Amino acid sequence: MKRLLMLSLICFGLSLTISANEELETSSYVSYCTNFATSGQPVSYSFSSCINRNFNSLGREFDSPVYTSYCSNIGRSVSFSFVSCINNNFRTLARALDRAIYLPNCASYDSNRLSPSFVSCANSNFRRIQYELDL
């Protein structure tokens, strides 16, 4: 009788552990991206890497993976193609959701540095998509 009770407790504990692990796998996680640019480089490599990692992470959370473009800034100014790439990726992820969500278009008005409002907007959009995927 004691063995049966002990065996049932162990099986119950294992089922709780498996259930908790499955729940952890379904929740997405995005990093908060910051831009620590230097005077000669308006967009830091760490910011570019962070946003591309977040796009890849979120894209894998869909039932069929959503592929986004790799965004990089080339040159000594904030390139229009870099900003457009990020906004296009947000639109791609938003379209892939089963429900309509509003994601603002992020803009950087200073070509010499990536504006803090752009960084904030991008991080807000990442959090919004993450929230929608976790519902």
C-alpha positions, -999 to +999 in steps of 0.1 A: +000+000+000+028+024+009+046+016-024+014+023-043+009+056-026+046+066-032+044+055-068+012+076-074+028+106-057+059+103-079+037+100-111+017+130-100+049+151-094+062+141-128+030+151-146+031+185-129+067+190-140+059+180-176+029+203-176+050+232-162+077+226-189+052+226-217+037+259-204+072+275-203+079+264-239+048+282-252+055+316-237+077+338-258+104+361-245+118+392-261+148+412-248+147+449-242+170+464-268+191+495-260+212+515-284+247+523-271+260+540-301+293+558-304+299+591-321+309+574-354+283+547-353+246+558-349+233+523-344+252+499-322+259+463-332+242+452-299+210+470-308+209+454-343+216+420-329+190+424-302+162+434-326+171+406-351+171+380-322+137+393-310+122+390-345+136+355-349+123+345-315+088+359-321+087+344-356+093+309-341+063+312-318+037+309-345+022+275-355+041+278-388+072+299-384+071+335-397+103+346-414+114+382-410+142+401-428+176+406-412+179+443-405+213+461-404+224+497-406+253+504-429+271+536-429+277+566-405+240+577-405+207+560-397+197+545-430+161+546-442+164+509-452+172+499-416+142+518-402+120+504-430+132+469-425+123+470-388+088+484-395+082+459-423+091+430-399+066+444-373+040+445-400+048+409-411+044+396-375+012+416-370-003+402-401+006+366-390-014+370-358-050+356-360-064+389-346-059+425-357-035+446-335-023+481-339+015+486-340+027+522-345+052+529-372+085+537-356+104+567-369+138+582-363+141+618-372+178+623-366+201+608-392+231+612-369+218+589-342+189+565-336+164+585-316+153+573-282+117+575-294+125+549-321+141+526-295+111+530-272+086+524-301+104+492-312+106+478-277+069+486-272+060+468-304+080+438-294+062+437-260+028+440-277+035+411-301+048+390-272+016+398-252-006+388-281+013+355-286+010+347-249-028+351-249 
